[in-house]
Amino acid sequence: MTIRVAIVDDHPAALFGIERTLANESDLLIVGTCKNSTELVDLLAVNSVDVVLTDFVMKEGRHGDGITMLRFLRRHFPDLRIVVLTSVLSAEILKSIQESDVHVIVSKTDDYGYVSAAIRHVCEQLPFVSPTVDMLLKSNDTVAGQQSDVPRLTKRETEVVRMLAEGLSIQDIAARFSRSPTTISSQKYSAMRKLGIERDAELFRYAISTGMIQASQIALDHEQEQPGKP
């Protein structure tokens, strides 16, 4: 049986690497590649796709990214199988992905050879995580069991913190979630209270230290936004 796959990633090098990896698999057919959720939904509207292999953090898509995008896909394409391929190293976010009914996750820090295995697992409706994801989740479970007083953010609070750390404004996040800026601001300050954080700079450091975002990626995005700056 041929498995029809759509790939979503906003980094050209990642798209190229994934395509090359899957091209050697005779039972996998790449239907198309996309840079964001807008292009993905447009592709799904006119093509038959069995599995979407998607990055978690992407910009500019009409249907958002992260948990927002996963929930959108679940609502509008209930038969679609989803594999998340991500550089996120936050156990909290990885658990949020699983809680959004996505149980096949591959870390970009692991060998791309795990991707084909993940696709076959999701087609059989079997859970699968690559070694790094497995280690992070197990480590988080151990810490949670030992420290019951560790603050736990809600899924929405976690997403708000991640997006703020990526440089999005309260208004940007509100538009993505179709919520009011007041609601997003309340979720931001609720997260800060739980974490004992008082300033935005501390929130940014928290996002990096927990693996929600990567400092190297933030620097790269900043350089791309200012191409003329030496």
KATA-V148274 format. One line per field, one symbol per residue. ss: DSSP state (A for helix, B for strand, O for the rest). A space follows every 10 residues. Layout:
ss = ???
//
This chain:
ss = OOBBBBBBOO OAAAAAAAAA AAAOOOOBBB BBBBOOAAAA AAAAAAOOOO BBBBOOOOOO OOOOOAAAAA AAAAAAOOOO BBBBBBOOOO AAAAAAAAAO OOOBBBBOOO OOAAAAAAAA AAAOOOOBBO AAAAAAAAAA AAAAAAOOOO OOOOAAAAAA AAAAAOOOOA AAAAAAAOOO AAAAAAAAAA AAAAAOOOOA AAAAAAAAAO OOOOAAAAAA AAAAAOOOOO
//
